[in-house]
Amino acid sequence: MRLKGYGPVIAVIAVLAVLAAAQGIFSRTVQPEMLQSQVGGTENSLQDVQFFDLEIELVDDREIEIRYQARSEDSQTAEIRRGDRDEETLSGQEAVSGVQTIIESAPSLSTAEPLTLIQGLLDQLEIHQAEVKEFDLEYALSDGIERSIELDVDQDRANDDDDDDDDDDDAFGD
């Protein structure tokens, strides 16, 4: 058997085998789930939060409200109302634990990146951004940082602009 003519073919097969192995190694990265936050976890702590008030209105007029206030180390009040989950309501220690999970999983509350914070909280609450009509967040940290983030999504604006254009055409006799 003559191997002279098969040398280039064997070389090409070896190169393809190496490339296939490299592809297999690099494709083993874990892909995030649809609603899993892609924002890295931070070192938020419930003890650092004095006040946290989050209200989200969804496009179908359901609401999510999360409230937390720490009056002292031993006195904490919290309430979680989830209108998107058949009006699920938590209060007392159960709500404090829920708020703690949300805060500790959220992007840093002390940074000034509101869009990152909004997306991180929506991911944590498993709410798709297309479902959000209004997002209002106010919080105060024990180090003196106080922030307010408001987002109103005007989903009917494109339709209103089209209607306004038609009215303008009629006013000029077109």
Secondary structure, DSSP 8 states (H G I E B T S, - for coil): ---GGGHHHHHHHHHHHHHHHHHHHHTTS----TTS--S------GGGEEEEEEEEEETTS-EEEEEEEESSSS-EEEEEEETTSTTEEEEHHHHHHHHHHHHHHSS-TTSS-HHHHHHHHHHHTT--GGGEEEEEEEEEETTS-EEEEEEE--TTHHHHHHHHHHHHHHHTT-
